[in-house]
């Protein structure tokens, strides 16, 4: 399967109001994360398989259960926070690398386990340079 050649940017165009994370639909968020983190990592973060996430993107399957949607939106908000100060490649590495603030677990492991708050706290610290 060929990779997407476009990347949907959430950065505003001149004169345009920036979109807030809560303005994005589940398919838009899933597509954005798939393109920026990769299908396997995106699926792992929300506890689903890549095919399920692909069906959300194509709108072939109804949106996920509320708890899974919360995870998806949490990951998106963390990505959105981090990409303001670092490249998407650095952000992806942050998600999969060991993190001393998370007892040397990766943010991906912590998020997959459902602890979005701890991952967000670690992301804020990383974004602030700590």
BAZA-837758 format. One record per residue (C-alpha): residue number from 1; residue in three letters; x, y, z. Coordinates in steps of 0.25 Angstrom, whole numbers, padded with zeros to 4 digits. Each point is the difference from the previous one (the first is absolute). Last residue first. Layout:
<dovos>
- NUM / ALA / X / Y / Z
...
</dovos>
This chain:
<dovos>
- 130 / UNK / 0051 / 0078 / 0123
- 129 / UNK / -0001 / 0009 / -0012
- 128 / UNK / -0014 / 0005 / 0002
- 127 / UNK / -0005 / -0009 / -0011
- 126 / UNK / 0007 / -0012 / 0008
- 125 / UNK / -0007 / 0004 / 0013
- 124 / UNK / -0014 / 0002 / -0007
- 123 / UNK / 0002 / -0014 / -0007
- 122 / UNK / 0003 / -0006 / 0013
- 121 / UNK / -0012 / 0006 / 0006
- 120 / UNK / -0008 / -0005 / -0012
- 119 / UNK / 0005 / -0014 / 0002
- 118 / UNK / -0004 / 0000 / 0014
- 117 / UNK / -0014 / 0005 / -0003
- 116 / UNK / -0002 / -0010 / -0011
- 115 / UNK / 0002 / -0012 / 0008
- 114 / UNK / -0009 / -0010 / -0008
- 113 / UNK / 0010 / -0011 / -0001
- 112 / UNK / 0003 / 0003 / -0015
- 111 / UNK / 0003 / 0014 / 0005
- 110 / UNK / 0010 / -0005 / 0010
- 109 / UNK / 0006 / -0009 / -0010
- 108 / UNK / 0001 / 0010 / -0011
- 107 / UNK / 0006 / 0010 / 0010
- 106 / UNK / 0011 / -0010 / 0001
- 105 / UNK / 0003 / -0006 / 0014
- 104 / UNK / 0012 / 0005 / 0007
- 103 / UNK / -0007 / 0003 / 0013
- 102 / UNK / -0009 / 0010 / -0008
- 101 / UNK / 0008 / 0012 / 0004
- 100 / UNK / 0012 / -0007 / -0005
- 99 / UNK / -0005 / -0003 / -0014
- 98 / UNK / 0004 / -0011 / -0008
- 97 / UNK / -0002 / 0003 / -0015
- 96 / UNK / -0013 / -0004 / -0009
- 95 / UNK / -0008 / 0013 / 0002
- 94 / UNK / 0012 / 0009 / 0000
- 93 / UNK / 0005 / -0006 / -0013
- 92 / UNK / -0013 / 0004 / -0007
- 91 / UNK / 0002 / 0014 / 0006
- 90 / UNK / 0014 / 0001 / -0005
- 89 / UNK / -0005 / -0005 / -0014
- 88 / UNK / -0012 / 0010 / 0000
- 87 / UNK / 0010 / 0011 / 0002
- 86 / UNK / 0001 / 0007 / 0014
- 85 / UNK / -0006 / 0013 / 0007
- 84 / UNK / -0014 / 0000 / -0005
- 83 / UNK / 0000 / -0014 / -0003
- 82 / UNK / 0000 / -0004 / 0014
- 81 / UNK / -0013 / 0007 / 0004
- 80 / UNK / -0008 / -0006 / -0012
- 79 / UNK / 0006 / -0014 / 0002
- 78 / UNK / -0005 / 0001 / 0014
- 77 / UNK / -0014 / 0005 / -0004
- 76 / UNK / 0000 / -0011 / -0011
- 75 / UNK / 0004 / -0011 / 0010
- 74 / UNK / -0011 / 0005 / 0009
- 73 / UNK / -0010 / 0000 / -0011
- 72 / UNK / 0002 / -0014 / -0004
- 71 / UNK / 0000 / -0005 / 0015
- 70 / UNK / -0013 / 0008 / 0002
- 69 / UNK / -0006 / -0007 / -0013
- 68 / UNK / 0004 / -0013 / 0006
- 67 / UNK / -0008 / 0002 / 0013
- 66 / UNK / -0012 / 0006 / -0008
- 65 / UNK / -0001 / -0013 / -0009
- 64 / UNK / 0006 / 0002 / -0014
- 63 / UNK / -0006 / 0007 / -0011
- 62 / UNK / -0009 / -0008 / -0010
- 61 / UNK / 0008 / -0009 / -0010
- 60 / UNK / 0002 / 0003 / -0015
- 59 / UNK / 0002 / 0015 / 0003
- 58 / UNK / 0013 / -0002 / -0008
- 57 / UNK / 0008 / 0005 / 0012
- 56 / UNK / -0008 / -0008 / 0009
- 55 / UNK / 0003 / -0012 / -0009
- 54 / UNK / 0015 / 0003 / 0001
- 53 / UNK / -0001 / 0000 / 0015
- 52 / UNK / -0006 / -0014 / 0000
- 51 / UNK / 0010 / -0005 / -0010
- 50 / UNK / 0012 / 0005 / 0009
- 49 / UNK / -0005 / -0008 / 0011
- 48 / UNK / -0006 / 0006 / 0013
- 47 / UNK / 0006 / 0004 / 0014
- 46 / UNK / 0000 / 0015 / -0002
- 45 / UNK / 0015 / 0002 / 0000
- 44 / UNK / 0002 / -0013 / -0007
- 43 / UNK / -0008 / 0004 / -0012
- 42 / UNK / 0007 / 0013 / -0001
- 41 / UNK / 0014 / -0007 / 0001
- 40 / UNK / -0004 / -0010 / -0011
- 39 / UNK / -0006 / 0010 / -0010
- 38 / UNK / 0012 / 0010 / 0001
- 37 / UNK / 0002 / 0012 / 0009
- 36 / UNK / -0002 / 0011 / -0009
- 35 / UNK / -0009 / -0005 / -0011
- 34 / UNK / -0008 / -0010 / 0009
- 33 / UNK / -0001 / 0011 / 0010
- 32 / UNK / -0006 / 0010 / -0010
- 31 / UNK / -0009 / -0011 / -0006
- 30 / UNK / -0005 / -0004 / 0014
- 29 / UNK / -0003 / 0014 / 0004
- 28 / UNK / -0007 / 0003 / -0013
- 27 / UNK / -0009 / -0013 / 0001
- 26 / UNK / -0003 / 0004 / 0015
- 25 / UNK / -0004 / 0014 / -0004
- 24 / UNK / 0008 / 0012 / 0003
- 23 / UNK / -0006 / 0012 / 0007
- 22 / UNK / 0005 / -0005 / 0014
- 21 / UNK / 0014 / 0002 / -0004
- 20 / UNK / -0002 / 0015 / -0003
- 19 / UNK / 0001 / 0004 / -0015
- 18 / UNK / 0008 / 0013 / -0002
- 17 / UNK / -0009 / 0012 / -0005
- 16 / UNK / 0005 / 0003 / -0014
- 15 / UNK / 0006 / 0013 / -0005
- 14 / UNK / 0013 / -0006 / -0003
- 13 / UNK / -0002 / -0015 / -0001
- 12 / UNK / -0001 / -0007 / 0014
- 11 / UNK / 0009 / -0011 / 0004
- 10 / UNK / -0008 / -0013 / 0001
- 9 / UNK / 0007 / -0006 / -0012
- 8 / UNK / -0006 / -0012 / -0007
- 7 / UNK / 0012 / -0007 / -0006
- 6 / UNK / 0000 / -0003 / -0015
- 5 / UNK / 0007 / -0011 / -0007
- 4 / UNK / -0007 / -0012 / 0007
- 3 / UNK / 0008 / -0012 / 0001
- 2 / UNK / -0002 / -0011 / -0011
- 1 / UNK / -0006 / -0013 / 0004
</dovos>
